[in-house]
Amino acid sequence: MGYKINFTETFSKSFGKLTKIERDRIEKKLEILVINPFHPSLRTKKLKGHDGKFEFSVNMDIRVIWEYRGDTILLMLDVGHHGILDRY
């Protein structure tokens, strides 16, 4: 089963501030996410203290924050360097 991805305005703004190389890496990871949100290469984890919010790693520095919306949609909430986790 594949998921559909929706993006928040926050995600889109943060994504636009990243380098082209970082954006390309994120897009490749999103291709994996829609097939299997818990694929080992994503290192997906539940965010502590936030019901239903998850993060996955693009590399050792970049993280994507997301949540499920129903059974078929993944909502991308934010993306950025490791420090974005402090906002959640």
Biotite code that builds the C-alpha atoms (Angstrom):
import biotite.structure as struc

atoms = struc.array([
    struc.Atom([0.000, 0.000, 0.000], chain_id="A", res_id=1, res_name="MET", atom_name="CA", element="C"),
    struc.Atom([1.355, 3.421, -0.871], chain_id="A", res_id=2, res_name="GLY", atom_name="CA", element="C"),
    struc.Atom([0.604, 6.613, 1.009], chain_id="A", res_id=3, res_name="TYR", atom_name="CA", element="C"),
    struc.Atom([-0.167, 10.049, -0.343], chain_id="A", res_id=4, res_name="LYS", atom_name="CA", element="C"),
    struc.Atom([1.901, 12.929, 1.031], chain_id="A", res_id=5, res_name="ILE", atom_name="CA", element="C"),
    struc.Atom([0.567, 16.368, 1.917], chain_id="A", res_id=6, res_name="ASN", atom_name="CA", element="C"),
    struc.Atom([2.777, 19.255, 2.994], chain_id="A", res_id=7, res_name="PHE", atom_name="CA", element="C"),
    struc.Atom([2.108, 22.006, 5.512], chain_id="A", res_id=8, res_name="THR", atom_name="CA", element="C"),
    struc.Atom([3.089, 25.575, 4.727], chain_id="A", res_id=9, res_name="GLU", atom_name="CA", element="C"),
    struc.Atom([5.736, 25.319, 7.466], chain_id="A", res_id=10, res_name="THR", atom_name="CA", element="C"),
    struc.Atom([7.282, 22.299, 5.763], chain_id="A", res_id=11, res_name="PHE", atom_name="CA", element="C"),
    struc.Atom([7.261, 24.003, 2.363], chain_id="A", res_id=12, res_name="SER", atom_name="CA", element="C"),
    struc.Atom([8.952, 27.143, 3.695], chain_id="A", res_id=13, res_name="LYS", atom_name="CA", element="C"),
    struc.Atom([11.602, 25.164, 5.582], chain_id="A", res_id=14, res_name="SER", atom_name="CA", element="C"),
    struc.Atom([12.197, 22.907, 2.565], chain_id="A", res_id=15, res_name="PHE", atom_name="CA", element="C"),
    struc.Atom([12.764, 25.933, 0.347], chain_id="A", res_id=16, res_name="GLY", atom_name="CA", element="C"),
    struc.Atom([15.537, 27.207, 2.634], chain_id="A", res_id=17, res_name="LYS", atom_name="CA", element="C"),
    struc.Atom([17.608, 24.040, 2.230], chain_id="A", res_id=18, res_name="LEU", atom_name="CA", element="C"),
    struc.Atom([20.269, 23.478, -0.414], chain_id="A", res_id=19, res_name="THR", atom_name="CA", element="C"),
    struc.Atom([19.446, 21.675, -3.649], chain_id="A", res_id=20, res_name="LYS", atom_name="CA", element="C"),
    struc.Atom([21.499, 18.671, -2.522], chain_id="A", res_id=21, res_name="ILE", atom_name="CA", element="C"),
    struc.Atom([19.549, 18.516, 0.769], chain_id="A", res_id=22, res_name="GLU", atom_name="CA", element="C"),
    struc.Atom([16.219, 18.851, -1.060], chain_id="A", res_id=23, res_name="ARG", atom_name="CA", element="C"),
    struc.Atom([17.173, 16.057, -3.471], chain_id="A", res_id=24, res_name="ASP", atom_name="CA", element="C"),
    struc.Atom([18.060, 13.757, -0.557], chain_id="A", res_id=25, res_name="ARG", atom_name="CA", element="C"),
    struc.Atom([14.760, 14.549, 1.161], chain_id="A", res_id=26, res_name="ILE", atom_name="CA", element="C"),
    struc.Atom([12.805, 13.772, -2.006], chain_id="A", res_id=27, res_name="GLU", atom_name="CA", element="C"),
    struc.Atom([14.523, 10.371, -2.272], chain_id="A", res_id=28, res_name="LYS", atom_name="CA", element="C"),
    struc.Atom([13.639, 9.585, 1.351], chain_id="A", res_id=29, res_name="LYS", atom_name="CA", element="C"),
    struc.Atom([10.023, 10.651, 0.764], chain_id="A", res_id=30, res_name="LEU", atom_name="CA", element="C"),
    struc.Atom([9.847, 8.082, -2.044], chain_id="A", res_id=31, res_name="GLU", atom_name="CA", element="C"),
    struc.Atom([10.766, 5.423, 0.521], chain_id="A", res_id=32, res_name="ILE", atom_name="CA", element="C"),
    struc.Atom([8.386, 6.859, 3.130], chain_id="A", res_id=33, res_name="LEU", atom_name="CA", element="C"),
    struc.Atom([5.281, 6.504, 0.923], chain_id="A", res_id=34, res_name="VAL", atom_name="CA", element="C"),
    struc.Atom([6.020, 2.811, 0.490], chain_id="A", res_id=35, res_name="ILE", atom_name="CA", element="C"),
    struc.Atom([7.125, 2.004, 4.060], chain_id="A", res_id=36, res_name="ASN", atom_name="CA", element="C"),
    struc.Atom([7.169, 4.713, 6.778], chain_id="A", res_id=37, res_name="PRO", atom_name="CA", element="C"),
    struc.Atom([9.248, 2.411, 8.978], chain_id="A", res_id=38, res_name="PHE", atom_name="CA", element="C"),
    struc.Atom([11.865, 1.385, 6.428], chain_id="A", res_id=39, res_name="HIS", atom_name="CA", element="C"),
    struc.Atom([15.170, 0.921, 8.311], chain_id="A", res_id=40, res_name="PRO", atom_name="CA", element="C"),
    struc.Atom([16.976, 3.548, 6.210], chain_id="A", res_id=41, res_name="SER", atom_name="CA", element="C"),
    struc.Atom([14.593, 6.235, 7.549], chain_id="A", res_id=42, res_name="LEU", atom_name="CA", element="C"),
    struc.Atom([15.268, 5.486, 11.228], chain_id="A", res_id=43, res_name="ARG", atom_name="CA", element="C"),
    struc.Atom([11.679, 6.548, 11.998], chain_id="A", res_id=44, res_name="THR", atom_name="CA", element="C"),
    struc.Atom([10.895, 7.314, 15.633], chain_id="A", res_id=45, res_name="LYS", atom_name="CA", element="C"),
    struc.Atom([7.858, 8.534, 17.506], chain_id="A", res_id=46, res_name="LYS", atom_name="CA", element="C"),
    struc.Atom([8.375, 12.021, 18.949], chain_id="A", res_id=47, res_name="LEU", atom_name="CA", element="C"),
    struc.Atom([8.378, 11.876, 22.727], chain_id="A", res_id=48, res_name="LYS", atom_name="CA", element="C"),
    struc.Atom([5.476, 13.713, 24.312], chain_id="A", res_id=49, res_name="GLY", atom_name="CA", element="C"),
    struc.Atom([3.589, 14.091, 21.018], chain_id="A", res_id=50, res_name="HIS", atom_name="CA", element="C"),
    struc.Atom([0.870, 11.594, 20.251], chain_id="A", res_id=51, res_name="ASP", atom_name="CA", element="C"),
    struc.Atom([0.903, 10.700, 16.617], chain_id="A", res_id=52, res_name="GLY", atom_name="CA", element="C"),
    struc.Atom([3.952, 12.709, 15.515], chain_id="A", res_id=53, res_name="LYS", atom_name="CA", element="C"),
    struc.Atom([6.993, 11.002, 14.057], chain_id="A", res_id=54, res_name="PHE", atom_name="CA", element="C"),
    struc.Atom([10.421, 11.969, 12.757], chain_id="A", res_id=55, res_name="GLU", atom_name="CA", element="C"),
    struc.Atom([12.679, 10.335, 10.240], chain_id="A", res_id=56, res_name="PHE", atom_name="CA", element="C"),
    struc.Atom([16.300, 10.972, 9.378], chain_id="A", res_id=57, res_name="SER", atom_name="CA", element="C"),
    struc.Atom([17.394, 12.087, 5.951], chain_id="A", res_id=58, res_name="VAL", atom_name="CA", element="C"),
    struc.Atom([21.028, 11.967, 7.062], chain_id="A", res_id=59, res_name="ASN", atom_name="CA", element="C"),
    struc.Atom([22.806, 12.512, 10.367], chain_id="A", res_id=60, res_name="MET", atom_name="CA", element="C"),
    struc.Atom([21.742, 16.177, 10.394], chain_id="A", res_id=61, res_name="ASP", atom_name="CA", element="C"),
    struc.Atom([18.388, 16.593, 8.616], chain_id="A", res_id=62, res_name="ILE", atom_name="CA", element="C"),
    struc.Atom([15.095, 15.474, 10.117], chain_id="A", res_id=63, res_name="ARG", atom_name="CA", element="C"),
    struc.Atom([11.517, 15.423, 8.826], chain_id="A", res_id=64, res_name="VAL", atom_name="CA", element="C"),
    struc.Atom([8.581, 15.699, 11.240], chain_id="A", res_id=65, res_name="ILE", atom_name="CA", element="C"),
    struc.Atom([5.343, 14.078, 10.080], chain_id="A", res_id=66, res_name="TRP", atom_name="CA", element="C"),
    struc.Atom([2.061, 12.523, 11.175], chain_id="A", res_id=67, res_name="GLU", atom_name="CA", element="C"),
    struc.Atom([-0.625, 10.252, 9.792], chain_id="A", res_id=68, res_name="TYR", atom_name="CA", element="C"),
    struc.Atom([-3.849, 11.792, 8.506], chain_id="A", res_id=69, res_name="ARG", atom_name="CA", element="C"),
    struc.Atom([-6.248, 8.911, 8.216], chain_id="A", res_id=70, res_name="GLY", atom_name="CA", element="C"),
    struc.Atom([-5.215, 5.618, 6.703], chain_id="A", res_id=71, res_name="ASP", atom_name="CA", element="C"),
    struc.Atom([-3.721, 6.843, 3.440], chain_id="A", res_id=72, res_name="THR", atom_name="CA", element="C"),
    struc.Atom([-2.183, 10.287, 4.002], chain_id="A", res_id=73, res_name="ILE", atom_name="CA", element="C"),
    struc.Atom([1.124, 11.322, 5.552], chain_id="A", res_id=74, res_name="LEU", atom_name="CA", element="C"),
    struc.Atom([1.263, 15.007, 6.504], chain_id="A", res_id=75, res_name="LEU", atom_name="CA", element="C"),
    struc.Atom([4.757, 16.507, 6.422], chain_id="A", res_id=76, res_name="MET", atom_name="CA", element="C"),
    struc.Atom([4.887, 19.063, 9.263], chain_id="A", res_id=77, res_name="LEU", atom_name="CA", element="C"),
    struc.Atom([8.448, 20.381, 9.174], chain_id="A", res_id=78, res_name="ASP", atom_name="CA", element="C"),
    struc.Atom([11.939, 19.687, 7.886], chain_id="A", res_id=79, res_name="VAL", atom_name="CA", element="C"),
    struc.Atom([15.342, 20.978, 8.834], chain_id="A", res_id=80, res_name="GLY", atom_name="CA", element="C"),
    struc.Atom([18.588, 20.431, 10.616], chain_id="A", res_id=81, res_name="HIS", atom_name="CA", element="C"),
    struc.Atom([18.588, 18.383, 13.822], chain_id="A", res_id=82, res_name="HIS", atom_name="CA", element="C"),
    struc.Atom([17.659, 21.458, 15.922], chain_id="A", res_id=83, res_name="GLY", atom_name="CA", element="C"),
    struc.Atom([14.085, 21.419, 14.596], chain_id="A", res_id=84, res_name="ILE", atom_name="CA", element="C"),
    struc.Atom([13.367, 18.664, 17.082], chain_id="A", res_id=85, res_name="LEU", atom_name="CA", element="C"),
    struc.Atom([13.644, 21.298, 19.825], chain_id="A", res_id=86, res_name="ASP", atom_name="CA", element="C"),
    struc.Atom([10.520, 22.947, 18.408], chain_id="A", res_id=87, res_name="ARG", atom_name="CA", element="C"),
    struc.Atom([8.430, 19.838, 19.028], chain_id="A", res_id=88, res_name="TYR", atom_name="CA", element="C"),
])
